């Protein structure tokens, strides 16, 4: 029996979905329904200190409000810790991962250049201990994957051929955290592989993460990684990814203030090459799915404007 092409909607309940999230999920869903992919809904709730339990139910309600459906799930990531723990044990036993108790300040002090404002400092190879097979018996400390030298090359359906030198950009990266949980990088690889995910659709801010995940696919012997489709981001007037500083763009607040979901979808459509970008129109998720074409989607980031907010809340 041939393997069914599969994608996943993978929201994280660390906060409410906003317009940028909605655009990614709507395009992901539209591509899946156009191309006959199976859709898995996976709730990625491993960021324990920030998880809001009520956000899981709200996330599901909001997706349904927009007209987005799925074929399997919701699968709750934290409810199945075993596969990630097993993968971590395999990497440690293979000598490809090691415990690391160094603080961010210690890592930055060892770096060769200032990294002010960098989200993740480069981990100098000089800090890597001698690699050897070890037991994964310290789950309460950070563990790092030993990134091999050289660039990883992959094809993205939007951004084309992409090369990322993981060792040269971030170095050895964390795959298990001192909270006793896998990092995003390891968890997403393990879950995508075991859930049969063949196509990943997400924001372009995660484009470079694909290279790290390819390395983990190879180290774990999981076969070919998923096909990559990264989407331009929705940003504020300052050019930064949409966030609280740009106003309240939570989908829940639009719904609670009486916004019609067809206006939200119409706004997303206008941002995505469906219709006039300056004059959105109300459409359903199904209409968007039939009209959307990834080939003609604008390749630049989308700027959220005050008039977009007013249009989403207006009556027509």
Rosetta silent file (secondary structure, phi, psi, omega in degrees, C-alpha in Angstrom):
SEQUENCE: XXXXXXXXXXXXXXXXXXXXXXXXXXXXXXXXXXXXXXXXXXXXXXXXXXXXXXXXXXXXXXXXXXXXXXXXXXXXXXXXXXXXXXXXXXXXXXXXXXXXXXXXXXXXXXXXXXXXXXXXXXXXXXXXXXXXXXXXXXXXXXXXXXXXXXXXXXXXXXXXXXXXXXXXXXXXXXXXXXXXXXXXXXXXXXXXXXXXXXXXXXXXXXXXXXXXXXXXXXXXXXXXXXXXXXXXXXXXXXXXXXXXXXXXXXXXXXXXXXXXXXXXXXXXXXXXXXXXXXXXXXXXXXXXXXXXXXXXXXXXXXXXXXXXXXXXXXXX
SCORE:     score description
SCORE:     0.000 S_00000001
   1 L     0.000  126.101 -177.602    0.000    0.000    0.000 S_00000001
   2 L   -66.354  148.750  179.534    1.557    3.364   -1.014 S_00000001
   3 L   -71.648  133.841 -178.659    2.402    5.819    1.711 S_00000001
   4 L   -81.378  128.521  174.473   -0.141    8.630    1.955 S_00000001
   5 L   -59.050  133.497 -172.190    1.235   12.154    1.611 S_00000001
   6 E  -139.000  139.836  171.311    0.693   13.816    4.987 S_00000001
   7 E  -124.801  173.176  177.592    1.053   17.260    6.495 S_00000001
   8 E  -137.149  143.092  166.151    0.441   18.557    9.988 S_00000001
   9 E   -95.144  121.257 -170.563   -1.107   21.592   11.576 S_00000001
  10 L  -129.590   67.084  177.550    1.076   22.082   14.656 S_00000001
  11 L   -71.184  153.642  176.214   -0.024   25.000   16.828 S_00000001
  12 L  -111.706  127.262 -177.933    1.644   25.627   20.173 S_00000001
  13 L   -81.735   38.852  175.565   -0.614   26.575   23.112 S_00000001
  14 L   -85.122   -2.263  179.806    1.897   29.062   24.507 S_00000001
  15 L   176.008  172.303 -176.158   -0.484   31.830   23.521 S_00000001
  16 L   -73.965  148.267  175.858   -3.486   32.625   21.371 S_00000001
  17 L   -65.065  138.552  176.138   -3.378   32.245   17.592 S_00000001
  18 E  -117.344 -176.499 -174.228   -2.935   35.534   15.730 S_00000001
  19 H   -61.113  -34.771  178.022   -3.410   36.595   12.119 S_00000001
  20 H   -64.680  -43.780  175.820    0.069   35.440   11.116 S_00000001
  21 H   -60.446  -43.179 -178.192   -0.598   31.953   12.487 S_00000001
  22 H   -59.619  -40.559  179.726   -3.971   31.905   10.749 S_00000001
  23 H   -63.101  -45.164 -179.913   -2.382   32.657    7.381 S_00000001
  24 H   -62.118  -46.218 -177.705    0.112   29.806    7.749 S_00000001
  25 H   -67.372  -38.457 -179.058   -2.531   27.313    8.853 S_00000001
  26 H   -66.492  -42.369  178.383   -5.009   28.364    6.167 S_00000001
  27 H   -67.160  -41.676  177.093   -2.421   28.017    3.393 S_00000001
  28 H   -57.576  -48.711 -179.805   -1.243   24.689    4.820 S_00000001
  29 H   -62.346  -43.504 -178.781   -4.821   23.418    4.897 S_00000001
  30 H   -62.097  -44.807  178.765   -5.555   24.739    1.380 S_00000001
  31 H   -61.790  -41.222 -179.313   -2.477   23.028   -0.089 S_00000001
  32 H   -62.909  -45.006 -178.597   -3.400   19.773    1.639 S_00000001
  33 H   -71.206  -33.760  176.061   -6.947   19.786    0.312 S_00000001
  34 H   -64.797  -40.663 -169.641   -5.780   20.788   -3.191 S_00000001
  35 H  -102.054    1.084  176.146   -3.149   18.052   -3.348 S_00000001
  36 L    77.377   27.149  177.920   -4.920   15.271   -1.482 S_00000001
  37 L   -81.610  149.131  167.636   -2.695   15.195    1.581 S_00000001
  38 E   -75.527  143.413 -179.428   -3.813   13.732    4.890 S_00000001
  39 E  -116.301  126.197  174.445   -3.857   16.360    7.670 S_00000001
  40 E  -107.469  131.567  171.829   -2.790   15.645   11.249 S_00000001
  41 E   -96.403  117.789 -178.804   -3.563   18.169   13.995 S_00000001
  42 E  -123.800  122.615  178.347   -0.744   18.069   16.554 S_00000001
  43 E   -89.630  113.115 -177.086   -0.692   20.286   19.624 S_00000001
  44 L   -92.902   92.100 -169.817    2.953   21.086   20.415 S_00000001
  45 L  -112.487   30.347 -175.898    2.737   21.740   24.157 S_00000001
  46 L   -83.556  -10.519 -179.712    6.254   20.943   25.351 S_00000001
  47 L   -80.315   69.233 -165.305    7.201   24.519   26.297 S_00000001
  48 H   -49.607  -48.218 -175.561    5.945   23.745   29.796 S_00000001
  49 H   -61.469  -22.418 -175.349    6.503   27.050   31.665 S_00000001
  50 H  -108.604   -3.498 -176.834    4.469   28.968   29.079 S_00000001
  51 L   -68.712  133.818  175.868    1.735   26.475   28.184 S_00000001
  52 L  -113.211  113.692 -172.536   -1.788   27.652   28.890 S_00000001
  53 H   -58.720  -35.443 -179.036   -4.108   24.667   29.152 S_00000001
  54 H   -70.056  -16.939 -179.406   -7.144   26.637   28.039 S_00000001
  55 H   -69.533  -26.087  179.987   -5.309   27.584   24.855 S_00000001
  56 H   -63.674  -51.234  179.380   -5.579   24.034   23.508 S_00000001
  57 H   -63.720  -39.199  179.963   -9.377   24.120   23.445 S_00000001
  58 H   -65.265  -39.722  179.068   -9.339   27.696   22.159 S_00000001
  59 H   -60.895  -45.776  179.828   -6.936   26.794   19.366 S_00000001
  60 H   -62.979  -43.625  179.309   -9.168   23.962   18.187 S_00000001
  61 H   -61.739  -41.666 -177.989  -12.254   26.193   18.349 S_00000001
  62 H   -66.656  -42.628  177.980  -10.545   28.970   16.364 S_00000001
  63 H   -59.493  -42.924  178.208   -9.405   26.603   13.605 S_00000001
  64 H   -66.524  -37.701  178.003  -12.950   25.314   13.276 S_00000001
  65 H   -59.147  -36.922  178.914  -14.308   28.880   13.303 S_00000001
  66 H   -76.491  -15.111 -177.666  -12.139   29.626   10.279 S_00000001
  67 L    96.571   15.286 -179.924  -13.405   26.529    8.475 S_00000001
  68 L   -91.532  131.365  176.564  -10.199   24.495    8.823 S_00000001
  69 L  -124.089  179.565 -177.570  -10.571   20.748    9.391 S_00000001
  70 L  -153.292  168.254 -174.298   -8.213   17.784    9.711 S_00000001
  71 L  -102.052  -29.079  179.968   -8.187   14.015    9.323 S_00000001
  72 E  -137.842  146.990  177.950   -6.412   12.842   12.490 S_00000001
  73 E   106.406 -175.662   11.932   -6.003   14.291   15.953 S_00000001
  74 E   -76.520  136.365  173.390   -5.741   16.375   17.924 S_00000001
  75 E   -98.891  127.863 -177.079   -2.583   14.597   19.071 S_00000001
  76 E   -97.187  115.290 -171.709   -1.116   16.118   22.231 S_00000001
  77 H   -55.862  -43.129 -174.532    2.685   16.069   22.029 S_00000001
  78 H   -70.519  -13.508 -177.705    3.318   15.856   25.779 S_00000001
  79 H   -79.583  -10.765 -179.668    1.108   12.775   26.153 S_00000001
  80 L  -130.394   74.553 -176.845    3.615   10.533   24.331 S_00000001
  81 L   -77.637  -17.713 -173.255    7.111   11.247   25.736 S_00000001
  82 H   -57.070  -49.658 -176.861    8.512    7.776   25.050 S_00000001
  83 H   -60.117  -38.880  179.123    9.581    8.126   21.379 S_00000001
  84 H   -68.885  -39.193  178.006   11.582   11.309   21.996 S_00000001
  85 H   -62.670  -42.046  179.035   13.272    9.767   25.049 S_00000001
  86 H   -63.875  -42.722  179.072   14.196    6.709   22.974 S_00000001
  87 H   -62.754  -41.719  179.283   15.596    8.900   20.175 S_00000001
  88 H   -62.694  -40.836  178.852   17.669   10.860   22.681 S_00000001
  89 H   -63.023  -39.509  179.668   19.066    7.618   24.106 S_00000001
  90 H   -64.871  -42.200 -179.830   20.050    6.455   20.614 S_00000001
  91 H   -66.284  -40.198  178.194   21.901    9.696   19.861 S_00000001
  92 H   -65.706  -44.163 -178.942   23.753    9.561   23.164 S_00000001
  93 H   -65.042  -30.067  179.148   24.673    5.896   22.688 S_00000001
  94 L   -81.901   -2.990 -179.283   25.959    6.680   19.170 S_00000001
  95 L    73.708   25.381 -179.303   28.232    9.397   20.543 S_00000001
  96 L  -107.017    2.082  178.096   26.397   12.114   18.611 S_00000001
  97 E  -145.860  155.771 -176.547   25.036   13.976   21.630 S_00000001
  98 E  -152.210  153.284  177.587   26.411   14.976   24.999 S_00000001
  99 E   -72.946  146.672 -178.371   25.301   16.661   28.245 S_00000001
 100 L  -147.535  113.370 -178.772   26.123   20.353   28.551 S_00000001
 101 L   -99.265    8.383 -179.030   25.554   22.437   31.678 S_00000001
 102 L   -65.165  141.678  178.013   27.129   25.621   30.317 S_00000001
 103 L   -84.251  165.463  176.421   25.062   28.780   30.734 S_00000001
 104 H   -58.500  -41.043 -179.730   24.267   31.217   27.953 S_00000001
 105 H   -61.819  -40.607  178.589   26.693   33.722   29.528 S_00000001
 106 H   -65.300  -39.727  179.394   29.480   31.159   29.486 S_00000001
 107 H   -66.865  -44.379  179.940   28.800   30.319   25.840 S_00000001
 108 H   -64.283  -36.035  179.655   28.691   33.986   24.829 S_00000001
 109 H   -65.820  -29.608 -178.967   31.936   34.654   26.685 S_00000001
 110 H   -86.064  -14.375 -179.078   33.628   31.905   24.692 S_00000001
 111 L   -68.162  153.241 -174.561   32.303   33.143   21.330 S_00000001
 112 L   -83.348  -11.731 -177.773   34.761   34.942   19.090 S_00000001
 113 L  -142.945  152.350  177.498   32.508   37.923   18.320 S_00000001
 114 L   -60.187  145.760 -178.456   29.822   39.942   20.150 S_00000001
 115 L  -132.563   42.279 -178.270   26.304   38.599   19.651 S_00000001
 116 L   -58.948  128.764  176.504   24.113   41.303   21.126 S_00000001
 117 L    83.466   -4.198  179.578   20.460   40.703   20.377 S_00000001
 118 L   -75.450  132.715 -177.219   21.037   37.229   18.896 S_00000001
 119 L   -66.736  -39.861 -177.506   18.301   34.798   19.935 S_00000001
 120 L  -132.115  109.537 -177.751   20.634   31.804   20.017 S_00000001
 121 L   -66.820  150.273  175.816   24.373   32.339   20.472 S_00000001
 122 L   -66.953  135.008  179.089   26.811   30.320   18.396 S_00000001
 123 E   -95.449  106.588 -177.084   28.203   27.374   20.338 S_00000001
 124 L   -63.408  139.498 -178.340   31.960   27.303   19.668 S_00000001
 125 H   -63.224  -22.484  178.558   33.327   23.875   18.824 S_00000001
 126 H   -62.377  -21.558 -179.823   36.072   24.477   21.387 S_00000001
 127 H   -86.193   -8.641 -178.771   33.448   23.952   24.088 S_00000001
 128 L   -74.682  129.942  176.009   32.512   20.513   22.777 S_00000001
 129 L   -74.053  169.897  174.344   33.884   17.662   24.924 S_00000001
 130 L   -61.790  131.759 -175.706   35.483   14.586   23.388 S_00000001
 131 L   -85.342  137.541  176.510   32.688   12.560   21.833 S_00000001
 132 L  -160.804  157.542  177.049   32.080    8.989   22.895 S_00000001
 133 L   -58.922  131.269  178.978   29.081    6.707   23.435 S_00000001
 134 L  -136.400  162.100  175.058   27.337    7.623   26.677 S_00000001
 135 L   -86.660  142.503  175.415   24.173    6.656   28.491 S_00000001
 136 L   -85.016   80.558 -175.064   21.301    9.096   28.505 S_00000001
 137 L  -120.668   13.233  177.005   21.065    9.108   32.284 S_00000001
 138 L  -129.641   68.765 -176.344   20.965   12.838   32.999 S_00000001
 139 L   -73.520   -1.724 -178.721   17.600   14.001   31.618 S_00000001
 140 L  -101.735   19.408  174.283   17.616   17.038   33.923 S_00000001
 141 L  -131.768  163.854  175.548   20.406   18.834   32.043 S_00000001
 142 L   -69.699  142.704  171.956   20.733   20.223   28.536 S_00000001
 143 E  -122.405  139.364 -179.242   22.026   17.842   25.867 S_00000001
 144 E  -115.033  147.359  173.587   23.517   19.054   22.583 S_00000001
 145 E   -90.233  132.551 -179.676   23.763   17.430   19.187 S_00000001
 146 L   -77.967  100.451 -176.420   27.276   17.476   17.720 S_00000001
 147 L   -72.461  123.383  178.110   26.735   19.323   14.449 S_00000001
 148 L   -71.068  154.477  179.409   29.021   18.044   11.686 S_00000001
 149 L   -73.874  155.826  178.900   30.964   20.580    9.630 S_00000001
 150 L   104.791  154.403 -177.548   29.797   21.534    6.163 S_00000001
 151 L   -82.194  147.222  171.729   26.627   22.973    4.682 S_00000001
 152 E   -99.913  130.337  179.467   23.317   21.145    4.404 S_00000001
 153 E  -114.187  134.209  177.963   21.527   21.707    1.100 S_00000001
 154 E  -148.046  163.796  179.520   17.800   21.195    0.595 S_00000001
 155 E  -105.814  131.895  174.828   15.049   22.381   -1.727 S_00000001
 156 E  -113.285  136.693 -174.626   12.179   24.529   -0.517 S_00000001
 157 L   -65.918  -22.427  178.553    9.141   24.942   -2.758 S_00000001
 158 L   -98.918  -46.682 -172.154    9.033   28.697   -2.080 S_00000001
 159 L   -97.017   -1.093  176.196   12.671   29.662   -1.475 S_00000001
 160 E    73.076 -154.664 -178.874   14.322   27.153   -3.826 S_00000001
 161 E   -65.993  125.802 -176.234   17.728   25.613   -3.166 S_00000001
 162 E  -126.580  134.613  177.843   18.841   26.543    0.348 S_00000001
 163 E  -120.839  130.395 -179.961   22.216   25.926    1.993 S_00000001
 164 E  -133.792  126.281  175.429   22.735   26.185    5.742 S_00000001
 165 L   -95.599   93.512 -176.059   25.965   25.581    7.616 S_00000001
 166 H   -61.509  -45.287 -178.773   24.632   24.498   10.994 S_00000001
 167 H   -61.905  -34.752 -177.554   28.080   24.108   12.541 S_00000001
 168 H   -83.869  -19.616 -177.344   29.063   27.574   11.350 S_00000001
 169 H   -99.625  -55.489 -179.577   25.871   29.383   12.367 S_00000001
 170 L  -112.096  -19.772 -177.894   24.600   27.873   15.635 S_00000001
 171 E    73.815 -153.215  179.112   27.087   25.079   16.241 S_00000001
 172 L   -65.611  121.066 -173.403   26.111   22.201   18.530 S_00000001
 173 E  -108.447  154.980 -176.724   22.444   22.806   19.295 S_00000001
 174 E   -71.941  130.412  175.257   20.257   21.775   22.220 S_00000001
 175 E  -119.790  -10.985  175.101   18.082   18.720   21.598 S_00000001
 176 E  -141.816  134.940 -173.775   17.109   17.973   25.215 S_00000001
 177 E  -104.289  160.718 -178.544   16.428   20.605   27.848 S_00000001
 178 L   -68.502   -6.886  173.160   17.098   20.721   31.566 S_00000001
 179 L   -77.997   -3.131 -179.470   13.305   20.710   32.104 S_00000001
 180 L    83.549   28.637 -178.326   13.473   17.013   31.195 S_00000001
 181 E  -134.500  153.486  173.804   11.898   17.463   27.763 S_00000001
 182 E   -67.489  148.930  172.938   13.067   17.271   24.155 S_00000001
 183 L   -72.210  170.621  176.330   13.718   20.590   22.445 S_00000001
 184 H   -53.624  -45.336 -173.926   11.593   21.685   19.507 S_00000001
 185 H   -58.871  -45.338 -179.461   14.229   20.425   17.060 S_00000001
 186 H   -75.102  -43.954 -176.145   14.211   16.850   18.353 S_00000001
 187 H   -61.418  -42.176 -176.772   10.496   16.631   19.167 S_00000001
 188 H   -68.147  -35.849  177.966    9.373   17.801   15.732 S_00000001
 189 H   -66.395  -48.512 -178.972   11.657   15.308   13.972 S_00000001
 190 H   -60.654  -46.010 -176.948   10.530   12.370   16.101 S_00000001
 191 H   -71.283  -40.997  178.092    6.841   13.218   15.767 S_00000001
 192 H   -60.219  -42.513 -177.634    6.951   14.010   12.042 S_00000001
 193 H   -66.147  -46.010 -175.008    8.700   10.697   11.362 S_00000001
 194 H   -78.143  -19.787  177.688    6.389    8.518   13.436 S_00000001
 195 L   -95.415    5.653  173.961    3.228   10.296   12.244 S_00000001
 196 L    72.825   25.907 -177.898    4.216    9.866    8.599 S_00000001
 197 L   -71.947  124.936 -179.350    4.553   13.571    7.810 S_00000001
 198 L  -110.815  -16.443 -177.533    5.846   14.041    4.250 S_00000001
 199 E  -137.627  123.525  179.163    5.190   17.787    3.753 S_00000001
 200 E  -111.332  123.580  177.524    5.933   20.582    6.223 S_00000001
 201 E  -117.903  121.288 -177.651    4.355   24.012    5.680 S_00000001
 202 E  -160.572  179.512 -176.510    5.432   26.752    8.107 S_00000001
 203 E   -71.944  154.449 -177.064    6.815   30.286    8.402 S_00000001
 204 H   -68.057  -13.663  176.389   10.101   31.329    6.834 S_00000001
 205 H   -66.394  -15.778  179.170   11.528   32.091   10.277 S_00000001
 206 H  -104.438    9.351 -178.164   11.985   28.320   10.595 S_00000001
 207 L   -57.186  -47.688 -177.355   13.653   27.843    7.208 S_00000001
 208 L   -69.756  -22.720  176.748   17.133   27.424    8.691 S_00000001
 209 H   -64.379  -24.757  179.759   15.798   24.975   11.291 S_00000001
 210 H   -56.067  -39.273 -179.390   15.166   22.568    8.423 S_00000001
 211 H   -62.967  -41.689  178.612   18.919   21.934    8.172 S_00000001
 212 H   -62.541  -40.811 -177.960   19.134   20.953   11.846 S_00000001
 213 H   -69.795  -33.890  174.337   16.194   18.619   11.422 S_00000001
 214 H   -61.960  -42.363  178.045   17.768   17.005    8.361 S_00000001
 215 H   -59.602  -40.691 -179.923   20.858   16.274   10.461 S_00000001
 216 H   -71.160  -38.437  174.583   18.687   14.591   13.096 S_00000001
 217 H   -55.705  -46.184 -178.818   16.784   12.589   10.475 S_00000001
 218 H   -65.439  -45.699 -177.070   20.138   11.288    9.214 S_00000001
 219 H   -64.566  -32.379 -178.557   21.575   10.576   12.664 S_00000001
 220 H   -91.871   -3.949  179.368   18.466    8.655   13.703 S_00000001
 221 L    63.888   41.622 -174.005   18.169    6.784   10.398 S_00000001
 222 L   -93.069    6.216  179.988   14.606    7.973    9.859 S_00000001
 223 L    86.152 -167.376 -176.416   14.716    8.086    6.075 S_00000001
 224 L   -66.534  139.993  176.967   14.114   11.135    3.892 S_00000001
 225 L   -72.730  166.153  179.961   12.959   14.295    5.708 S_00000001
 226 L   -63.593  154.442  171.757    9.665   15.943    4.763 S_00000001
 227 E   -64.826  142.045 -169.841    9.304   18.133    1.700 S_00000001
 228 E  -107.294  127.910  174.448    9.796   21.770    2.711 S_00000001
 229 E  -135.748  105.677 -179.319    7.403   24.677    2.064 S_00000001
 230 E  -108.106  137.511 -173.648    8.187   27.882    3.980 S_00000001
 231 E  -107.298  144.101  172.799    5.926   30.922    3.787 S_00000001
 232 L   -56.696  153.190 -175.129    6.757   34.630    4.038 S_00000001
 233 L   -88.877  161.011  165.756    5.816   36.104    7.415 S_00000001
 234 E   -93.572  124.042 -175.326    3.191   38.613    8.454 S_00000001
 235 E  -123.758  164.944  174.834    5.117   41.508   10.012 S_00000001
 236 L   -85.784 -178.053 -178.855    4.358   44.849   11.624 S_00000001
 237 L   -61.830  -21.830  179.198    5.242   48.278   10.266 S_00000001
 238 L   -84.574    0.358  178.725    8.683   47.892   11.867 S_00000001
 239 L    84.050    0.163 -179.692    9.390   44.837    9.730 S_00000001
 240 L   -94.177  152.957 -178.170    9.421   42.467   12.710 S_00000001
 241 E   -52.606  140.738 -176.021    7.292   39.348   12.992 S_00000001
 242 L   -53.136  129.763 -177.259    3.749   40.054   14.164 S_00000001
 243 L  -153.947 -176.782 -176.937    3.600   40.273   17.973 S_00000001
 244 H   -59.169  -31.169 -177.765    1.856   42.069   20.855 S_00000001
 245 H   -64.591  -14.664 -179.261    3.780   45.273   20.154 S_00000001
 246 H   -97.180   10.006 -178.683    1.822   45.588   16.900 S_00000001
 247 L   104.990  178.816 -177.076   -1.559   45.584   18.626 S_00000001
 248 L   -88.496  100.208  179.381   -4.036   42.851   19.436 S_00000001
 249 L  -109.335   20.378  177.948   -4.172   40.571   16.397 S_00000001
 250 E   -66.091  136.553  179.190   -5.421   37.515   18.273 S_00000001
 251 H   -64.397  -33.298 -179.344   -8.107   35.638   16.386 S_00000001
 252 H   -62.208  -38.866 -178.814  -10.047   35.135   19.617 S_00000001
 253 H   -71.564  -33.167  174.848  -10.442   38.875   20.128 S_00000001
 254 H   -64.143  -45.200  179.428  -11.684   39.310   16.546 S_00000001
 255 H   -62.972  -44.274 -177.935  -14.236   36.559   17.086 S_00000001
 256 H   -66.293  -25.557  178.885  -15.292   37.932   20.467 S_00000001
 257 L   -91.700   10.752  172.702  -15.794   41.385   18.945 S_00000001
 258 L    89.330   12.974  179.759  -18.127   39.945   16.336 S_00000001
 259 L   -65.610  143.465  175.358  -15.813   39.690   13.338 S_00000001
 260 L   -82.338  128.623  179.497  -17.031   37.451   10.518 S_00000001
 261 H   -58.482  -24.697  179.043  -14.509   34.670    9.817 S_00000001
 262 H   -69.695  -22.752  174.756  -15.044   35.287    6.113 S_00000001
 263 H   -77.244  -37.579  175.574  -13.521   38.735    6.559 S_00000001
 264 H   -62.133  -46.450  179.784  -10.474   37.246    8.282 S_00000001
 265 H   -65.174  -38.091  177.477  -10.098   34.733    5.455 S_00000001
 266 H   -62.612  -38.090  177.185  -10.627   37.492    2.903 S_00000001
 267 H   -65.532  -45.068  178.238   -7.810   39.501    4.480 S_00000001
 268 H   -62.320  -39.578  178.521   -5.512   36.474    4.408 S_00000001
 269 H   -61.086  -44.095 -179.841   -6.509   35.850    0.790 S_00000001
 270 H   -62.586  -33.238  177.655   -5.611   39.423   -0.163 S_00000001
 271 H   -73.967  -17.831 -166.606   -2.198   38.932    1.448 S_00000001
 272 L  -114.380   17.762  176.063   -1.706   35.649   -0.400 S_00000001
 273 L    88.758    9.823  177.634   -2.318   36.521   -4.041 S_00000001
 274 L  -108.495  101.402 -178.966   -6.052   35.858   -4.104 S_00000001
 275 L    91.446 -170.254 -176.543   -7.816   39.054   -5.158 S_00000001
 276 L   -81.163  119.987 -177.817   -6.828   42.705   -4.752 S_00000001
 277 L   -63.859  -21.543  179.818   -4.340   43.173   -1.876 S_00000001
 278 L   -94.859  -11.865 -177.805   -5.711   46.683   -1.196 S_00000001
 279 L  -137.034   80.197  179.890   -9.383   45.740   -1.367 S_00000001
 280 L   -63.550  160.845  174.126  -10.124   42.441    0.406 S_00000001
 281 L  -135.800  154.173 -179.165  -13.471   40.706   -0.018 S_00000001
 282 L   -71.067  128.439  174.568  -15.299   38.250    2.189 S_00000001
 283 L  -143.853  161.253  177.461  -14.703   34.619    1.225 S_00000001
 284 L   -88.378  166.577  176.153  -14.982   31.197    2.835 S_00000001
 285 H   -60.594  -38.393 -179.561  -12.116   28.830    3.564 S_00000001
 286 H   -65.213  -40.869  177.480  -13.366   26.585    0.758 S_00000001
 287 H   -64.099  -42.220  177.151  -13.338   29.458   -1.733 S_00000001
 288 H   -59.398  -45.829 -178.512   -9.815   30.374   -0.655 S_00000001
 289 H   -58.510  -41.019 -178.195   -8.689   26.776   -1.092 S_00000001
 290 H   -72.509  -26.687 -175.329  -10.026   26.642   -4.644 S_00000001
 291 H   -96.885  -23.930 -173.634   -8.464   29.980   -5.631 S_00000001
 292 L   -67.651  138.731  177.574   -5.088   29.878   -3.868 S_00000001
 293 L  -135.583  113.477 -178.402   -2.033   29.175   -6.009 S_00000001
 294 H   -58.866  -30.240 -177.430    1.350   28.803   -4.297 S_00000001
 295 H   -67.463  -27.985 -178.122    3.086   29.711   -7.568 S_00000001
 296 H  -106.894    4.322  175.723    1.553   33.189   -7.615 S_00000001
 297 L   -64.073  132.870  176.088    1.692   33.888   -3.880 S_00000001
 298 L   -56.329  137.592 -175.305    3.768   37.047   -3.217 S_00000001
 299 L   -87.501  -12.983  179.887    7.232   36.076   -2.035 S_00000001
 300 L   -87.153  163.035  175.429    7.826   39.043    0.252 S_00000001
 301 L   -62.421  152.319  179.379    6.706   39.431    3.857 S_00000001
 302 E   -97.456  132.824  178.602    3.224   40.844    4.420 S_00000001
 303 E   -99.005  120.014  176.768    2.897   44.081    6.404 S_00000001
 304 L   -76.050  128.200 -175.969   -0.061   44.255    8.766 S_00000001
 305 L  -115.923  161.185  177.598   -1.649   47.725    8.615 S_00000001
 306 H   -60.540  -35.776  179.618   -4.133   49.560   10.818 S_00000001
 307 H   -67.529  -25.762  174.891   -6.634   49.495    7.956 S_00000001
 308 H   -65.053  -42.580  178.865   -6.385   45.702    7.913 S_00000001
 309 H   -63.275  -43.971 -179.754   -7.516   45.645   11.521 S_00000001
 310 H   -64.303  -39.885 -177.679  -10.403   48.026   10.788 S_00000001
 311 H   -66.882  -38.978 -179.447  -11.512   46.014    7.773 S_00000001
 312 H   -62.186  -29.776 -176.109  -11.532   42.741    9.732 S_00000001
 313 H   -98.823   -5.558 -177.279  -13.875   44.305   12.294 S_00000001
 314 L   -80.495  168.610 -177.271  -16.143   46.266    9.968 S_00000001
 315 L   -94.545   -1.359 -179.686  -19.585   45.178    8.819 S_00000001
 316 L   136.763    0.000    0.000  -18.945   45.541    5.104 S_00000001
